[in-house]
Amino acid sequence: MRGAGLALALPWFESFGSGSLPLGKTPKRFVSIYHPDGVGVPLKEDPAWKDWSWFPHGGEKDFEFTKVLDVLEPLRSDVTVYAGLSHPAVRRVHGHSNADQYLTGADTKGHGPYKNSISLDQVYAEFIGDETRHSSLVMSTNGGIGGPRGAQTQSFNREGRAIPAMNKPKQIFDMLFVAGDKDASAKLARSKSALDLLMDDTRSLGRKLSKHDQDTLQQYLDSVRDTEVKLSKAQQWLDAPLPQVDASSLHLEAGPKEARQYFQTMYDLIYLAFLSDSTRVATFQLGRENGGGPHDLLAKAVDLGGAHRLTHAVKDKDGWQNLGTYNRYQAEEFGRFVSKLKNTNEPKGEGNMLDNTFAMHGSASSSFHLSRNYPIISAGGKNLGFSNGRYLNYVGFREDGSLPGAGVISDAGWRSQVEEEEPPLSKLFVSILQRLGVETDSFAGYTGTLERV
């Protein structure tokens, strides 16, 4: 849709029977959300175990969420929680250095020479090729690439080079609203809404659509408008220049409300990119490992102090609860995003958008930065062959209720010896790729799929 020098990507409409999506082909989508600093895993003997352990209690089908993940209870039949998966090459690497390999499985080591490999999302992006305008959408709160063992992006190309992430909502929004010339750019900058500049075209298009497509168009435009409002609010503080004064006594940083607005906006942009079929692959890193400062937005969102500090203060008063609250917020926003996909009919194909999307949320360490037993949630993928409503525990429990190699009780626990081998996370990645349509039987040097997926 074009007007005033702008172009707006639209979802597929049955009224036209053609476009970027071939007849009879439903999009298959993949999105990975990464959060830093692991999760809380108190031992069973600790009073906090019942309410504030990240992992559920119980079996595959009869599991119970704790207070950390109970925000996902309304989506119980749409999600799966995994326990006991990790990348073997980096199990003895401290979690501060471990985000780089979450989607690659590479032996990035804890120090010395550094080499990475292609990430899961980029394997699928290569497979998709030019079926969408953008091969993938790479996002993070920090933006850029970071440094070796301090990644600020989850995406790496075929040569193992980091792909820079975008962190400004408007930067991503402009991928959907493309200014064709300087005059159009100026109009867009002055306008509160790009849709205002496209209104005539919107009305003209609506008259050509079926009732089903008109509903699809209205839902899409409402989502664009809602995202514009959120973007405007987030931008007010995100791009504010730092004052050239002594600001030690001032409170100039964004508060919890603005930080939450930012995350909702970024999730909404992924949703719009999927709905318009601008891309079918996305990654979003919610923070840098051992991060802090102005980009520690997760900490701002829960207003409990620095996020990394929370992981080391669990033995303080309300320590496990504070870390659990931090992790609970992450699950809450992921659930909001998943619900939005679930509540949107697939523009072309059966079911809803979530049925054709495999959404993954996780981290590359568990308690006290232990690089084992990655806390992972997946959602959706019904039409891709995934069965949800399950808690898949691949290592079992000790008598004290903890997971082998995961129930550590101090910051030194990451050095602990391996007591039981965990299945390679790469086997889950093979399963994901195969169900997305990629013909492969291996990933990062491991062959075969994961059992019970």
N, C-alpha and C positions, 0 to 999 in steps of 0.2 A: 504494500500500500504506500503510495507516494503523494507528497504534497508539500509545498513551500520548500522544496529542495531536500526533503527528508525521505527516508525509506524505513518502513516498519515491517519487520518479519512477521508473518502470520502463520497460524496453524493450518494444517491441511483441511480443505473443504470438499465434501462429496459433490457439491454443485458443479465443480469444475472438472472433476474426474481425472485430473492430471496434476503435475507439479513435481516437486523434488522427490516425492514418495511414489515409487512404482505401485501399480495396482496390485492389491492383495498383499502388500508387504508392510507389516506392522513394525515400528521401530523397536529395537532392543537397546536399552540404555544401561549405563553403569555409572555410579557415583560413589566416591570414597571420601568420607569425612574423617579427619585425623585430629585427635586431641593429645596434647603433651602431658607429660608427668605421671602417667599411669593412673591407677585407681586404688581405692582402699580395700585391703584384704586382711582384716583382723583374724587372729586364730579363734577357734571355737571357744576356747577357755575365756576369751575376752568378752566382757558384757556387751561390747559393741557389735559382736559377730551377728547377732540376730537381726538387727535393724540396719547396720551400716556396712556390711560386706557388699561389694559391688556385685559379686556373682550370686545368682539365685540359690535357693535351697530346694532340694528335692530331685526328682528324676526327670527323664526326658520330657514327659508330658504332664506330670503332676507337680511341676516345680512351682515355687512361690517367689515372686519378686520381693526383695527387701525394700526399704524406704528409698534406696538409691535409684532403683529402676521402676518403682511402682507407677511412675508417670506413664509408663508404656502399657499398663494393664488394659486400657481400652483398645490397644493394638495387638493384644496378646496373640491372636490368630494370624497376624501379619508379620511377626518378627521371630527370629531365632537368635539365641545367645550361645556363643561358643566359649568353651574353656579348654585349656591345655594345648593350644597351638602356638608355634613360634618358628622363627627361622634358625636352623641349627648353626649356621656360620657365625652368628653373633650372640649366642647365648651367654658368652662370658664377657660381653661388652657392656659397660655401664649404660643405663638408660638415657643419660644425658647425651650420648653420642649415637643413639640408635634410631632416630626418626628417619634418617636417610634411606634405610633399607626396608621400610615397612611394606612398600609396594614393589620392591625389586628382589628381595631375598639375597642380595649380594653380600659378599664378605668384605664389608667396609672397614673392619677392624676398629680397635679403640685408639690406635695411634699409628704413626708411620705412614708409608705410602697409601694413597687413597684411590680406589677405583670402584665405580658403581656400574650398574647395568640397567637395562630398560625396565621401566615400571609397568605394572599390570595394565593401567589405564591406557598407556601409549601403545601397548601391543594391540589392544582393541581399537584404538584410534587409527592405527595403521591399517587394520582390517577394514574399517568403515570407509577409509579413503576419502573421496570427494563426494560422498552421498549427502553430506551436510556442509553448510557454509564454513563452519569452524570444526576442525578435526577434534578439538577438545577445549574445555574451559578449565583453566588452571588458576586457583585462587588461594589466598592465605591472608591472615590478618597482618602479617609483617610485610608481605610483598617481596619481590625479587627472588633470589636463590639462597641467600645466606652463605655459609661456608662449609667445607668438608666436615661432616659429623655435627653440623649445626644447621641442617637444612631448613629453609623457609618455604619449601615447595615439596610436594609429594611426587612430582612428575619428572621422569628422566627419559631421555631419548635413547635411540638404538645404540649410541656410543657411550651411554652412561652419563651424559652431560645433563645437568639440572636445567629444567625449563622454567624460566622466570614466572612467578605467580603474580596475579593482579590483586591489589588489596583495596582499591578505591571503587566504591559502588558505581560512580558515574563513568569510570573507565569501562566497566562492564556494560552498563546501560547503553553507552554509545555504540556498542557492537550491534545492538538491536535498532537504535535510532541513528542512522548514519547521515551526517551532514554532507551534502553534495558540493557546497561551495562556501565561500566566506560569508555571504549574506545569510545563507541558511544557518551557519554556525552562530552568527550574531543573533538571529531570531530565536534559535533554540536556547541560547544563553539567557535571553531576556524573558523567555516564556516560562511559566510555572509548570507547563505540561506540554510535552511533544504532541500529545493527542489533540490538544487545542489547534495545533497547526495542521493536523490531518483530518479535521472534523468533516469537511466536505467530502473527502474521499471515503471516509468511514460510512457516511450516509449513502453515498452512491453504491458502495460495495454491498451494503446491507440489503438493498433492493434486489440484488441478483442472487441472493442466497436462499436455500431452503430453510424451513423452520429450524431443523436440527443445526444447520450451519450458523443461523442467526444466533441461536443460543450459545454455540461455541464461540462465536465472535464476541458476543457480549461478555461472556465469562473471561475471555482473554483480555479484552479491553479494560474490564474492571480490575483485573490483576495487574495490568500495566499501570493503571492510574494509582492503585494502592501502593505499588512499589515506588512510583514517583514521589508520593507523599513521604514515605519512609526514607527514601534516598535524600530528599531535601532536608529532612530533620537531621539525618546522620551526617550530611555534608557540612552542616553548620559548625560542627565542632571538629570533624575529622581533618578538614583542610585549614583550620584556623592557624595562622602563623604564630610562632612562639614570640612572646613579647621580649624586646631588647631591654629588659629591666630586671632588677632583682625580684624574682617572684617567689622567693622561699616562703613567704608568709601568705601567699595567695593560693586559692584552690581553683586552678585553671583547667584541670583535666576533666574528661568526661566522667559523669557519674553512672550508676547502674542502669538508669533508664536509657541513656544515650547508647551505652554499650550493647544493651539488649536490642535496641533499635537497629544497630549495625548488623548484628548476627541475623536478625529476621530479614533484613534487606538483602544480605548476601544469599541466604537460602532462597528467597523469593526470586532472585536473579537466575539461580540455577533452574528453578521451576519454569520461569518464562523461557529460558533457553531451550529446555526440553519440550515445552508445549509448542513453541514455534518451530521445532525441529531444526534449530540453528546448530545444535550439536547433540550428540548422544553419549558424550563422555565428559565427566566433570570430576575434579578433585578440589577439596577445600580443607586447608590446614588451619585449625582454630588457634594455633599459637606455636611458638618455638619452644623446644625442650629447654628447661632451665632458663626460660625467658623472664623478662621483667620490663619495667618502664612503660612508655606510652602505648606499646602494642600488646600489653598484657591485658587484653580486653576481657578475657574470660574471668579474670580476677575482679575486674571492675563490675562485671555483670552480677556477681554474687556478693560483692562488697564485703569480702572477708579477708582482705589483705592479699599479698602476693601469692599467686597460684602455686609456685614452686615451694614456698614456705609451708603451705598447707600439707604437703606430702611428708614433711619432716617433723611436723608438730602434732602427729596423731596421738602421742602419749600425753599431751597437755589436756587440760580440762576441755571437754567437747571437741577434742582433736579429730577423732574419727567421724563425728557428726559433721564437722566443718568440711572435711575432705569429701564426705558423702554428699553434702549439699552442693558442693562444686561439681561433682560428677553428675548429680541429679539434674542440674541445670543443662548440662550438655545433652543428656538423654531427652529432656523436655523439648529443647529446640529441634533435635533430630526428629522426635515424634511429631512435632508440629509440621515439619516439612513432609514427613511420610504421609500424614493425614491429608495434606493438600494434594499430593499425588493420588491418594486413594479416592478422594472426593471429586476427581476430575475424570470424566469419561475419556477413553482413548479417542483422539480425533479421528484416527483411522485404524480400526481393528477392534478386537473383542475386549471387554472388560474395562478396567480403568487404567490410568497411567502407571500406577504402582504395580499392576500385574505384569507389565512389560519393562519394569525397571528393577535392577538389582542394586539396592542401596546398602552401603557398608559403613559402619561407624566403629572406629577402634583406635588403639594405641599400641606402641611397640614395647611397652613394659607394663608390669603389674604393680605390686606393692614395693615401695622403697626402690624404685627404678630397676627392679629385677627384669632382665630381658628374656623372660619366659612367660608362658601362660598369658598371652596377649588378650586383653579384654575386648571382645569383638561382638557387635550386634549386626545382623543383617535384616533387611526388610524387603518384602515384595518378591517379584520374580515368579509369580504363580504360573504365568504363561510361558516362562522359560524352563519350567520343570522343578522349581524349588518348592519344598513343603515346609511351612512355618508352624508357629505355635510350639516350638521345641527348645529345650536346653540341652545342647550337645556337649557333653563332658568327655574328653578324649583321654584323660589320665586317671580318673577316679579320685577317691578321697583317702586321706590318712584317717587313723582312729580319732585324731583331735579335730577332724572336720576340715582340715586345710588341704589344699592341693599340693601334691609333691613338687617341691622346688618353688612354690609360690607363697607359702605361709611364712615368710621370713619376718623377723621381729626387730630388725635394726637396719641402719643404713649400710652396714657391711654385708648384708645378706646377698647382694648381687654377686659376691665372690663364691657363694656356696657351690658345692659339688652337685653335679647332675645326679639325681636319685632315680629318676625314671625318664626314659626317652619319650619325648612328645612327638606327635606326628608333625611333619613339616607343614607350615602354613602354605607353602607352594602347592601342595596337593589340593587345597581348597581353591587356589587360583586356577589350577588346571580345570577343575570342575566348573568354575565361573566362565572361563574362556570358552570351553566346549559348549555350554548352554547359551552363550552369546553368539554362537555360530562359528567360532574360530576352530579350525582343524589343527589340533595340537594334542600331544600326550605328555608334555613336559613343560616345566617352568623353573628357571634358576637352577637347573641341574637335577631336578627331581622329577621322576616319571610316575605317572598314575594319578588317579583322582582320590579324593578323600572319602572314606566310608561314611555312610548314613546321611550324606548331604542330600 
